[in-house]
Amino acid sequence: MRGIAQTLATQREAMERVVAEQVADPEPIEETLAEAPIPTGAKGEDRSNLISGVGCAMSAHMKALVDIAYHLEIQVGRFWDPNS
């Protein structure tokens, strides 16, 4: 679980960068991610808290990815739609 938490931390950094650079209204995605902090994965961390935190973070990442994809779809649609 500690390894998964570390991987999630790396993913989170990349997502936050993409959101900051490419999403016109980043606030909803930023809120989703902020509500599910990444567990530290420290050796003394309670196992149930680690498992719960990893699960919440994974769910937040999936929601953020869907929201990012939706935003990009809208942007591409505007690019290709001559009426926009």
N, CA, C and O atoms as a GROMACS GRO file, in nm:
protein
  336
    1MET      N    1   0.082  -0.120   0.000
    1MET     CA    2   0.000   0.000   0.000
    1MET      C    3   0.086   0.126   0.000
    1MET      O    4   0.050   0.228  -0.059
    2ARG      N    5   0.202   0.118   0.067
    2ARG     CA    6   0.290   0.236   0.067
    2ARG      C    7   0.336   0.269  -0.074
    2ARG      O    8   0.342   0.386  -0.112
    3GLY      N    9   0.367   0.167  -0.152
    3GLY     CA   10   0.408   0.189  -0.291
    3GLY      C   11   0.297   0.252  -0.374
    3GLY      O   12   0.322   0.339  -0.457
    4ILE      N   13   0.176   0.207  -0.352
    4ILE     CA   14   0.061   0.265  -0.424
    4ILE      C   15   0.045   0.412  -0.385
    4ILE      O   16   0.019   0.496  -0.471
    5ALA      N   17   0.060   0.442  -0.256
    5ALA     CA   18   0.048   0.581  -0.211
    5ALA      C   19   0.156   0.667  -0.278
    5ALA      O   20   0.129   0.781  -0.317
    6GLN      N   21   0.275   0.615  -0.291
    6GLN     CA   22   0.384   0.689  -0.356
    6GLN      C   23   0.352   0.712  -0.504
    6GLN      O   24   0.375   0.820  -0.557
    7THR      N   25   0.299   0.609  -0.570
    7THR     CA   26   0.260   0.624  -0.711
    7THR      C   27   0.150   0.727  -0.726
    7THR      O   28   0.154   0.809  -0.818
    8LEU      N   29   0.052   0.724  -0.636
    8LEU     CA   30  -0.056   0.823  -0.640
    8LEU      C   31  -0.002   0.964  -0.622
    8LEU      O   32  -0.052   1.058  -0.684
    9ALA      N   33   0.098   0.981  -0.537
    9ALA     CA   34   0.157   1.113  -0.516
    9ALA      C   35   0.220   1.164  -0.645
    9ALA      O   36   0.209   1.282  -0.678
   10THR      N   37   0.287   1.076  -0.718
   10THR     CA   38   0.347   1.114  -0.846
   10THR      C   39   0.239   1.150  -0.947
   10THR      O   40   0.251   1.249  -1.019
   11GLN      N   41   0.134   1.069  -0.953
   11GLN     CA   42   0.022   1.098  -1.043
   11GLN      C   43  -0.044   1.230  -1.008
   11GLN      O   44  -0.079   1.308  -1.097
   12ARG      N   45  -0.060   1.255  -0.880
   12ARG     CA   46  -0.127   1.378  -0.834
   12ARG      C   47  -0.051   1.501  -0.882
   12ARG      O   48  -0.111   1.598  -0.930
   13GLU      N   49   0.080   1.497  -0.870
   13GLU     CA   50   0.161   1.610  -0.916
   13GLU      C   51   0.139   1.637  -1.065
   13GLU      O   52   0.124   1.752  -1.107
   14ALA      N   53   0.137   1.531  -1.144
   14ALA     CA   54   0.116   1.547  -1.288
   14ALA      C   55  -0.024   1.598  -1.318
   14ALA      O   56  -0.040   1.686  -1.403
   15MET      N   57  -0.124   1.546  -1.249
   15MET     CA   58  -0.262   1.593  -1.271
   15MET      C   59  -0.276   1.740  -1.235
   15MET      O   60  -0.338   1.816  -1.309
   16GLU      N   61  -0.219   1.779  -1.123
   16GLU     CA   62  -0.230   1.918  -1.081
   16GLU      C   63  -0.164   2.010  -1.184
   16GLU      O   64  -0.212   2.121  -1.208
   17ARG      N   65  -0.054   1.966  -1.242
   17ARG     CA   66   0.013   2.046  -1.344
   17ARG      C   67  -0.075   2.060  -1.469
   17ARG      O   68  -0.089   2.169  -1.523
   18VAL      N   69  -0.135   1.949  -1.514
   18VAL     CA   70  -0.222   1.952  -1.631
   18VAL      C   71  -0.342   2.042  -1.605
   18VAL      O   72  -0.380   2.123  -1.690
   19VAL      N   73  -0.402   2.028  -1.489
   19VAL     CA   74  -0.519   2.109  -1.456
   19VAL      C   75  -0.483   2.257  -1.455
   19VAL      O   76  -0.556   2.340  -1.510
   20ALA      N   77  -0.372   2.290  -1.394
   20ALA     CA   78  -0.330   2.431  -1.387
   20ALA      C   79  -0.300   2.489  -1.525
   20ALA      O   80  -0.329   2.606  -1.551
   21GLU      N   81  -0.243   2.408  -1.612
   21GLU     CA   82  -0.200   2.457  -1.743
   21GLU      C   83  -0.307   2.449  -1.851
   21GLU      O   84  -0.304   2.529  -1.945
   22GLN      N   85  -0.401   2.355  -1.841
   22GLN     CA   86  -0.488   2.328  -1.955
   22GLN      C   87  -0.637   2.335  -1.929
   22GLN      O   88  -0.716   2.325  -2.024
   23VAL      N   89  -0.678   2.352  -1.806
   23VAL     CA   90  -0.822   2.353  -1.776
   23VAL      C   91  -0.866   2.496  -1.748
   23VAL      O   92  -0.810   2.565  -1.663
   24ALA      N   93  -0.967   2.540  -1.822
   24ALA     CA   94  -1.014   2.679  -1.810
   24ALA      C   95  -1.073   2.708  -1.673
   24ALA      O   96  -1.051   2.815  -1.618
   25ASP      N   97  -1.149   2.614  -1.618
   25ASP     CA   98  -1.210   2.630  -1.485
   25ASP      C   99  -1.160   2.517  -1.395
   25ASP      O  100  -1.228   2.417  -1.378
   26PRO      N  101  -1.041   2.532  -1.338
   26PRO     CA  102  -0.980   2.422  -1.264
   26PRO      C  103  -1.038   2.400  -1.124
   26PRO      O  104  -1.013   2.296  -1.063
   27GLU      N  105  -1.114   2.495  -1.072
   27GLU     CA  106  -1.158   2.488  -0.933
   27GLU      C  107  -1.230   2.358  -0.895
   27GLU      O  108  -1.196   2.299  -0.792
   28PRO      N  109  -1.328   2.310  -0.973
   28PRO     CA  110  -1.395   2.185  -0.933
   28PRO      C  111  -1.299   2.066  -0.925
   28PRO      O  112  -1.311   1.982  -0.836
   29ILE      N  113  -1.207   2.058  -1.017
   29ILE     CA  114  -1.112   1.947  -1.016
   29ILE      C  115  -1.016   1.962  -0.898
   29ILE      O  116  -0.985   1.864  -0.830
   30GLU      N  117  -0.971   2.083  -0.873
   30GLU     CA  118  -0.882   2.107  -0.760
   30GLU      C  119  -0.950   2.072  -0.628
   30GLU      O  120  -0.887   2.018  -0.538
   31GLU      N  121  -1.080   2.103  -0.617
   31GLU     CA  122  -1.155   2.069  -0.496
   31GLU      C  123  -1.165   1.918  -0.478
   31GLU      O  124  -1.149   1.867  -0.367
   32THR      N  125  -1.192   1.848  -0.587
   32THR     CA  126  -1.201   1.702  -0.581
   32THR      C  127  -1.071   1.643  -0.528
   32THR      O  128  -1.072   1.555  -0.442
   33LEU      N  129  -0.960   1.690  -0.580
   33LEU     CA  130  -0.830   1.638  -0.538
   33LEU      C  131  -0.798   1.679  -0.394
   33LEU      O  132  -0.741   1.600  -0.318
   34ALA      N  133  -0.834   1.801  -0.357
   34ALA     CA  134  -0.805   1.848  -0.221
   34ALA      C  135  -0.884   1.769  -0.116
   34ALA      O  136  -0.838   1.752  -0.003
   35GLU      N  137  -1.002   1.722  -0.153
   35GLU     CA  138  -1.086   1.646  -0.059
   35GLU      C  139  -1.033   1.505  -0.034
   35GLU      O  140  -1.080   1.436   0.056
   36ALA      N  141  -0.936   1.462  -0.113
   36ALA     CA  142  -0.882   1.326  -0.099
   36ALA      C  143  -0.729   1.332  -0.096
   36ALA      O  144  -0.663   1.296  -0.194
   37PRO      N  145  -0.673   1.379   0.015
   37PRO     CA  146  -0.527   1.387   0.022
   37PRO      C  147  -0.462   1.249   0.010
   37PRO      O  148  -0.520   1.147   0.048
   38ILE      N  149  -0.341   1.249  -0.042
   38ILE     CA  150  -0.265   1.124  -0.057
   38ILE      C  151  -0.209   1.086   0.080
   38ILE      O  152  -0.148   1.170   0.146
   39PRO      N  153  -0.229   0.962   0.124
   39PRO     CA  154  -0.166   0.920   0.249
   39PRO      C  155  -0.014   0.923   0.234
   39PRO      O  156   0.040   0.902   0.126
   40THR      N  157   0.053   0.948   0.344
   40THR     CA  158   0.199   0.957   0.339
   40THR      C  159   0.264   0.821   0.318
   40THR      O  160   0.371   0.811   0.258
   41GLY      N  161   0.199   0.718   0.365
   41GLY     CA  162   0.259   0.584   0.352
   41GLY      C  163   0.373   0.562   0.448
   41GLY      O  164   0.453   0.470   0.430
   42ALA      N  165   0.380   0.645   0.551
   42ALA     CA  166   0.487   0.630   0.651
   42ALA      C  167   0.471   0.495   0.722
   42ALA      O  168   0.361   0.443   0.737
   43LYS      N  169   0.583   0.440   0.765
   43LYS     CA  170   0.581   0.308   0.828
   43LYS      C  171   0.491   0.301   0.949
   43LYS      O  172   0.431   0.197   0.975
   44GLY      N  173   0.478   0.409   1.026
   44GLY     CA  174   0.395   0.407   1.145
   44GLY      C  175   0.248   0.436   1.119
   44GLY      O  176   0.166   0.432   1.212
   45GLU      N  177   0.214   0.465   0.995
   45GLU     CA  178   0.075   0.500   0.963
   45GLU      C  179  -0.017   0.379   0.981
   45GLU      O  180   0.016   0.267   0.942
   46ASP      N  181  -0.132   0.404   1.040
   46ASP     CA  182  -0.231   0.299   1.062
   46ASP      C  183  -0.272   0.237   0.929
   46ASP      O  184  -0.304   0.309   0.834
   47ARG      N  185  -0.271   0.104   0.922
   47ARG     CA  186  -0.299   0.033   0.797
   47ARG      C  187  -0.439   0.064   0.744
   47ARG      O  188  -0.456   0.084   0.623
   48SER      N  189  -0.538   0.069   0.831
   48SER     CA  190  -0.674   0.096   0.782
   48SER      C  191  -0.686   0.238   0.728
   48SER      O  192  -0.757   0.262   0.630
   49ASN      N  193  -0.616   0.334   0.790
   49ASN     CA  194  -0.616   0.471   0.737
   49ASN      C  195  -0.545   0.477   0.603
   49ASN      O  196  -0.587   0.549   0.513
   50LEU      N  197  -0.437   0.400   0.589
   50LEU     CA  198  -0.364   0.396   0.464
   50LEU      C  199  -0.451   0.339   0.352
   50LEU      O  200  -0.458   0.394   0.243
   51ILE      N  201  -0.517   0.228   0.380
   51ILE     CA  202  -0.603   0.164   0.280
   51ILE      C  203  -0.719   0.256   0.243
   51ILE      O  204  -0.751   0.272   0.125
   52SER      N  205  -0.782   0.316   0.342
   52SER     CA  206  -0.894   0.407   0.316
   52SER      C  207  -0.848   0.529   0.237
   52SER      O  208  -0.915   0.571   0.142
   53GLY      N  209  -0.734   0.586   0.275
   53GLY     CA  210  -0.682   0.703   0.206
   53GLY      C  211  -0.645   0.674   0.062
   53GLY      O  212  -0.670   0.755  -0.027
   54VAL      N  213  -0.585   0.558   0.038
   54VAL     CA  214  -0.549   0.518  -0.098
   54VAL      C  215  -0.676   0.503  -0.182
   54VAL      O  216  -0.681   0.548  -0.296
   55GLY      N  217  -0.778   0.439  -0.126
   55GLY     CA  218  -0.903   0.422  -0.198
   55GLY      C  219  -0.968   0.554  -0.234
   55GLY      O  220  -1.015   0.573  -0.347
   56CYS      N  221  -0.972   0.646  -0.139
   56CYS     CA  222  -1.031   0.778  -0.165
   56CYS      C  223  -0.951   0.855  -0.269
   56CYS      O  224  -1.007   0.920  -0.358
   57ALA      N  225  -0.819   0.847  -0.259
   57ALA     CA  226  -0.734   0.917  -0.355
   57ALA      C  227  -0.751   0.859  -0.495
   57ALA      O  228  -0.755   0.934  -0.593
   58MET      N  229  -0.760   0.727  -0.506
   58MET     CA  230  -0.780   0.664  -0.636
   58MET      C  231  -0.913   0.708  -0.697
   58MET      O  232  -0.920   0.737  -0.816
   59SER      N  233  -1.017   0.713  -0.616
   59SER     CA  234  -1.148   0.759  -0.666
   59SER      C  235  -1.142   0.905  -0.712
   59SER      O  236  -1.198   0.940  -0.815
   60ALA      N  237  -1.074   0.988  -0.636
   60ALA     CA  238  -1.060   1.129  -0.674
   60ALA      C  239  -0.982   1.142  -0.805
   60ALA      O  240  -1.015   1.226  -0.889
   61HIS      N  241  -0.880   1.059  -0.822
   61HIS     CA  242  -0.802   1.063  -0.946
   61HIS      C  243  -0.888   1.023  -1.065
   61HIS      O  244  -0.880   1.085  -1.171
   62MET      N  245  -0.970   0.922  -1.049
   62MET     CA  246  -1.057   0.880  -1.159
   62MET      C  247  -1.156   0.991  -1.195
   62MET      O  248  -1.178   1.019  -1.313
   63LYS      N  249  -1.216   1.053  -1.094
   63LYS     CA  250  -1.309   1.163  -1.120
   63LYS      C  251  -1.237   1.279  -1.189
   63LYS      O  252  -1.289   1.337  -1.284
   64ALA      N  253  -1.118   1.312  -1.142
   64ALA     CA  254  -1.041   1.420  -1.203
   64ALA      C  255  -1.007   1.388  -1.348
   64ALA      O  256  -1.016   1.476  -1.434
   65LEU      N  257  -0.970   1.265  -1.376
   65LEU     CA  258  -0.938   1.226  -1.514
   65LEU      C  259  -1.059   1.240  -1.605
   65LEU      O  260  -1.048   1.287  -1.718
   66VAL      N  261  -1.175   1.200  -1.556
   66VAL     CA  262  -1.298   1.214  -1.635
   66VAL      C  263  -1.327   1.362  -1.659
   66VAL      O  264  -1.364   1.401  -1.770
   67ASP      N  265  -1.312   1.442  -1.556
   67ASP     CA  266  -1.338   1.586  -1.571
   67ASP      C  267  -1.239   1.651  -1.668
   67ASP      O  268  -1.277   1.737  -1.748
   68ILE      N  269  -1.112   1.611  -1.662
   68ILE     CA  270  -1.012   1.662  -1.755
   68ILE      C  271  -1.047   1.622  -1.897
   68ILE      O  272  -1.041   1.704  -1.989
   69ALA      N  273  -1.084   1.497  -1.916
   69ALA     CA  274  -1.121   1.449  -2.050
   69ALA      C  275  -1.242   1.525  -2.104
   69ALA      O  276  -1.246   1.561  -2.222
   70TYR      N  277  -1.341   1.550  -2.019
   70TYR     CA  278  -1.459   1.625  -2.060
   70TYR      C  279  -1.420   1.766  -2.102
   70TYR      O  280  -1.466   1.816  -2.205
   71HIS      N  281  -1.336   1.829  -2.024
   71HIS     CA  282  -1.290   1.964  -2.058
   71HIS      C  283  -1.219   1.965  -2.193
   71HIS      O  284  -1.244   2.052  -2.277
   72LEU      N  285  -1.131   1.868  -2.214
   72LEU     CA  286  -1.058   1.862  -2.341
   72LEU      C  287  -1.152   1.836  -2.458
   72LEU      O  288  -1.132   1.890  -2.567
   73GLU      N  289  -1.254   1.754  -2.436
   73GLU     CA  290  -1.352   1.727  -2.541
   73GLU      C  291  -1.425   1.856  -2.580
   73GLU      O  292  -1.448   1.882  -2.698
   74ILE      N  293  -1.460   1.936  -2.481
   74ILE     CA  294  -1.526   2.064  -2.509
   74ILE      C  295  -1.433   2.155  -2.587
   74ILE      O  296  -1.475   2.220  -2.683
   75GLN      N  297  -1.308   2.162  -2.545
   75GLN     CA  298  -1.211   2.248  -2.613
   75GLN      C  299  -1.192   2.205  -2.758
   75GLN      O  300  -1.187   2.289  -2.848
   76VAL      N  301  -1.180   2.076  -2.783
   76VAL     CA  302  -1.163   2.026  -2.919
   76VAL      C  303  -1.288   2.054  -3.001
   76VAL      O  304  -1.279   2.090  -3.118
   77GLY      N  305  -1.404   2.037  -2.940
   77GLY     CA  306  -1.530   2.066  -3.009
   77GLY      C  307  -1.538   2.211  -3.052
   77GLY      O  308  -1.588   2.241  -3.161
   78ARG      N  309  -1.492   2.299  -2.969
   78ARG     CA  310  -1.494   2.442  -3.004
   78ARG      C  311  -1.396   2.470  -3.118
   78ARG      O  312  -1.422   2.554  -3.204
   79PHE      N  313  -1.286   2.401  -3.117
   79PHE     CA  314  -1.186   2.420  -3.221
   79PHE      C  315  -1.240   2.376  -3.356
   79PHE      O  316  -1.214   2.442  -3.457
   80TRP      N  317  -1.313   2.266  -3.359
   80TRP     CA  318  -1.364   2.211  -3.484
   80TRP      C  319  -1.498   2.265  -3.526
   80TRP      O  320  -1.537   2.250  -3.642
   81ASP      N  321  -1.572   2.327  -3.435
   81ASP     CA  322  -1.705   2.379  -3.466
   81ASP      C  323  -1.693   2.524  -3.512
   81ASP      O  324  -1.659   2.612  -3.433
   82PRO      N  325  -1.721   2.550  -3.640
   82PRO     CA  326  -1.707   2.686  -3.692
   82PRO      C  327  -1.808   2.784  -3.632
   82PRO      O  328  -1.791   2.906  -3.646
   83ASN      N  329  -1.913   2.734  -3.566
   83ASN     CA  330  -2.015   2.821  -3.508
   83ASN      C  331  -1.981   2.866  -3.365
   83ASN      O  332  -2.056   2.943  -3.304
   84SER      N  333  -1.871   2.818  -3.312
   84SER     CA  334  -1.835   2.853  -3.172
   84SER      C  335  -1.756   2.981  -3.167
   84SER      O  336  -1.717   3.025  -3.059
   0.00000   0.00000   0.00000
